[in-house]
Amino acid sequence: MTPSLLLAALPVPALPVESALVLTLAAAAALMAALGPAEAPPPAEASSAAIFALHGHV
């Protein structure tokens, strides 16, 4: 099957590559915003302890 026949078989009109890329990125951003973070952020005490330990101030 030639590419022109494949494009004609699609139920939606063919979009330019740039607009398809923008729509894909927008859909991915919306999905990530809807799902939220994978886990709750650590408490502030744990974050500051990790920063101090990283810099050698125990």
Residue, then its C-alpha position, 0 to 999 in steps of 0.5 A: m500500500t502506498p503512503s497516499l492510500l494509507l493517509a486516505a484510509l485514516p478517519v481524521p484528516a492528516l495533520p502536519v508533523e509539527s502540529a501532531l508533535v505539539l498535540t502529543l506534547a500537550a496531551a502528555a503534559a495534561l496527563m502528567a498534570a492530572l496524575g500528579p506526583a508519584e509519591a508525596p514529597p518528604p517532610a522539610e526536616a528530612s530534606s534539610a538533613a539530607i542537604f546538610a549531610l550532602h555538604g558535610h555539616v552534620 
